Amino acid sequence: MPDIVLLPKPQAKAKTERPKLYKVILLNDDYTPRDFVVKVLKSVFRMTEGEALGVMLTAHRKGACVVAVFTREVAEQKARQATDMGGQHGYPLAFTTEKEQ
């Protein structure tokens, strides 16, 4: 009888998947002062004055503007932090998150 050699089954390699990305969106309102919005964008999202001004004006003109794209946890944390800053000063400033397509 011939010797039969059994080889182990090859192990399936685990594919690491990139985390899903989420957009942080600034929603326009008619009550929060523009300077305050710029201050929040610079503070929370580490934008320059020019970048923050551009985002604020885009949201003002179009009703909303994508601020940045992060992983879900970071996006939600940044949106919450920025919205809370507005609330602490009595403004209805609102940021939201949305899954990137």
C-alpha positions in Angstrom: 0.0 0.0 0.0 1.3 3.4 -0.9 1.9 5.9 1.9 -0.7 8.6 1.9 0.4 12.0 3.1 -2.3 14.4 4.3 -1.5 18.0 4.0 -3.3 20.6 6.1 -5.9 22.7 4.4 -4.6 26.1 3.4 -5.9 28.8 5.8 -8.0 31.5 4.3 -6.3 34.8 4.6 -8.3 37.5 6.4 -8.8 40.5 4.3 -8.6 43.7 6.2 -11.3 46.1 5.0 -11.0 49.8 5.1 -13.3 51.4 7.6 -16.4 53.1 6.2 -16.1 56.9 6.0 -18.6 59.5 7.2 -19.0 63.1 6.2 -19.4 65.8 8.9 -21.9 68.4 7.5 -22.5 71.9 8.8 -26.1 73.0 8.6 -26.9 76.6 8.0 -29.1 78.6 10.4 -30.1 82.2 10.5 -29.1 82.9 14.1 -25.5 81.8 14.8 -23.1 84.6 14.0 -20.7 83.9 11.2 -17.7 84.8 13.3 -18.7 82.1 15.9 -19.1 79.5 13.2 -15.6 80.2 11.9 -14.3 80.0 15.5 -15.9 76.6 15.9 -14.5 75.3 12.6 -11.0 76.5 13.5 -11.2 75.0 17.0 -12.8 71.6 16.4 -11.7 70.9 12.8 -8.3 72.7 13.0 -9.0 74.8 9.9 -7.2 77.9 8.9 -9.2 81.2 8.9 -9.6 81.0 5.1 -10.8 77.4 5.1 -13.3 78.0 7.9 -14.6 81.1 6.1 -15.1 79.2 2.9 -17.0 76.4 4.6 -19.1 78.8 6.5 -20.0 80.8 3.4 -20.8 77.7 1.4 -23.2 76.5 4.1 -24.7 79.9 4.3 -25.3 80.0 0.5 -26.3 76.4 -0.1 -27.9 75.4 3.2 -25.2 72.9 4.2 -21.6 72.1 3.6 -19.3 69.1 4.0 -16.7 70.0 6.6 -14.5 66.9 6.7 -14.6 63.1 6.2 -13.6 60.7 9.0 -14.2 57.3 10.3 -17.7 56.9 11.9 -16.5 57.4 15.5 -14.4 60.4 14.8 -17.0 62.0 12.6 -19.7 61.6 15.3 -17.4 62.9 18.0 -16.4 66.0 16.1 -20.0 66.7 15.0 -21.2 66.4 18.6 -18.4 68.6 19.9 -19.0 71.3 17.4 -22.8 71.3 18.0 -22.2 71.4 21.8 -20.0 74.4 21.4 -22.9 76.3 19.8 -25.3 75.1 22.5 -23.0 76.3 25.3 -23.2 79.8 23.8 -27.0 79.7 23.2 -26.8 79.2 19.4 -28.7 76.6 17.3 -25.5 75.7 15.5 -25.8 72.1 14.1 -23.5 69.6 12.6 -24.6 66.2 11.4 -22.9 63.1 10.0 -23.7 61.1 6.9 -22.2 57.9 5.4 -20.0 58.7 2.4 -21.1 56.9 -0.8 
